[in-house]
Structures are given as structure tokens and as C-alpha cells.
Amino acid sequence: KFNLYIYIMRRNLISVSFVGVFYEEKREIPLLENRFCKDIFGDPYNTNSGVSPDGFCIDYMGKPAPKIIVGPQRIAFIVTSVDELFEYMSKVEQQINVQTGGKFSFKLKAFGLNYEYEWLDLDEMTQVWLGRKFLANNVCANMSEHFRVLCNTINFSISPTNDTCYNIDIQPRVNVPNGLFAAVNHHHQGILDTLPDDETLSRLYEESRSLLENDILSTIIE
């Protein structure tokens, strides 16, 4: 008799975001009407808005997501699902057009499709797991036989094409001894005349996430 142990760690998608870099820096940014801001997340009492160092910001209870930023150089939508992106992007674009009489240009020179992931239930402390995964069997092969190899942060840049690049930062999950965190920026260098519509955005994220999860993360981490 023997016991077969199958180790499975859990992957969760924490957030997705769209960040557009304006074609030209804005001299002025629109200050969205207070009532619009209060209603956008469906919870007026816990929604805040105002000017921050990044630009005009709408956030929910001070949490990382959902959050909307309209700044001089970029526009960002940080949410927990792609469906929310469709909703908030459309509403903000429409409201800005109403307040500016359609004179605000959404033309972009680059944009990022971004993700945050966590992996839970690693079979050992995260720094040890990272050290074994990325260092012990490669860079520190000889050293790992005699010393404990720990790793805190790993950075990757993977370019599927000349104008796109996945920038991936991997580190221990804060306050989770057996948890892993990854921030992914899928950078696209190219001009968009306006913010992508729902169909275009859906296609972009489907292609981006498919390659990321099925080929890149499955190879690097899983």
C-alpha cells in the first residue's frame, strides 16, 4: 500500500485593468460631476472622487479595485472582471463627452491590459518555493546542495511580437506564508483613435489572457 499525494495550488484572478496612454499629454483633465461619480459603482455612500497626484480619481472605499483614473498622461480602469471594464469605460467616455461637448480626445499611443493573480496553498513557504523553482536547479545548482536558497522577487519580460510585451513581477503574497502574487502588464505599442469598444476590448482580453494563462503562466509557475 502507498499514499499518492497530488499537490494542487489554487490560482485566483484578483483584478484586471485597462491603462491607456494618451497620444498627447492633456493640459486640462475633466473633473467628472459628483453625482455621476457617486453612482458609477452602485454604492454612493462608499464611493469617493477627487483630484489625486495621478489625476482625477474615483475609488470604492479606498480599495485597489474598482478604481478609475483620468490623468494628464493616461486613463486607467482597475476592476475585478472584464464585464466591469465594458460598463465603466463606456460610462466614463460618455460622461466626458457630455461635459466637454465631445472635444476631449481619447486617442492613445499605447495601452496595457493588466492582471493581478494569486496562487494559494503552495506546498512550502513562498520564498523557499521561488528559490527552488527559479534558482536552486539553475543558477545556484551547486550552492543549493549545501545552503538554503530563498527568493523574494522575480521579473520577466516576454515579447510575443515586436509591439507587445508581457511584463511579469512575481513575489510572495503579503501576509500569506504559502501564497504567491503576480502583477502582469501586457503592453501594446500602437495607436488607437479612441477607447476600444466592447467587441474590440473583449477580443483583446480573450487573446491576451489565453496566451498568458495557457502558455506563459502555465510554463513559468504551474
Buried (B, 14 or more C-beta within 10 A) or exposed (E): EEEEEEEEBEBEBBBBBBBBBBBEEBEEBBBBEEEBBBEBBEEEEEBEBEEEEBBBBBBBEEEEBBBBBBBEEBBBBBBBEBEBBBBBBBBBBEBBBEBEEEEBEBEBEBBBBBBBBBBEEBEEEBBBBBBBBBBBEEEBEEEBEEEEBBBEEBEBEBEBEEEBBBBBBBBBBEEBEBBBBBBBBBBBEEEBEEBBEBEEBBEBBEEBBEBBBEEBBEEBBE
